[in-house]
Amino acid sequence: MRRVVPALIALVAGAAVLLDFFLENPLLDALGASLLDGAVILGACALLLGLVNLLVVHERRIRRRERGWGTSVVILAAALASLIVGLVAWQTPAFAWFYRYLLFPLEASAGALLAFAVAQAAVHAWRFGRLEGSLLLVVGLVVLLGSLPVGGWLNGLAAVRDWLVAVPVLAAVRGLLLGVALGVVATGLRVLLWMDRPYE
């Protein structure tokens, strides 16, 4: 019984939301909207629990002066600042300033670090004589140099960069998105058909 009830709940909820996506029915619309609202509430509760866990874990690390406790101070300060700004000043210019000049630059910096990781992986593969690594390195250099504002002598590289981004890169991204979508559909069907039981 302990396994059947969660399976039935997942089956009914998933089937209702799936049918609401494909069929036009007022009852299904209301049920699907209620289930999605419930999922949003559950997600908010999970986010709150994650924040509490973050505070407890890093407060303990700071109190015990464990290794890396300075990083925990920064994490706690950032989490509390985000929480306070979001709760108190979300309708003020301070909220927009916080996101525009603190959060967005930090996200951009984290994304920029990926470029170094990709470059390191490409050089590593190139050193071992793999064709894929050499192609990745050459394409990365062309895109990087074509994006630099260094004057008119790189106009040809800019055109090559535009073609690379518009044709092969876009094709790869579309293939990746299709693969992700098919994987999500397959996982959902496995859960609905009781082939996978993540709730056990």
Number of C-alpha atoms within 10 A of each C-alpha: 6 7 10 10 10 15 21 13 11 17 17 13 17 18 16 18 18 14 15 19 13 8 10 10 12 10 11 17 17 12 16 21 15 13 16 14 12 12 12 12 12 12 12 12 12 12 12 12 12 12 16 11 12 15 18 12 13 21 16 13 18 17 9 10 12 12 10 11 17 14 13 21 15 12 15 20 13 13 14 14 13 15 13 13 17 14 11 11 14 13 11 10 9 14 17 15 11 17 14 12 10 11 15 12 12 13 10 10 11 11 11 11 10 11 13 11 11 14 16 13 15 20 16 15 18 17 11 10 11 12 11 12 19 18 14 18 20 13 16 17 15 16 19 14 15 19 15 11 9 10 7 8 8 15 13 11 18 20 13 16 20 14 14 16 15 11 10 11 12 13 13 12 11 12 12 12 12 12 12 12 12 12 12 12 12 12 14 17 16 13 18 19 12 14 10 14 14 9 9 9
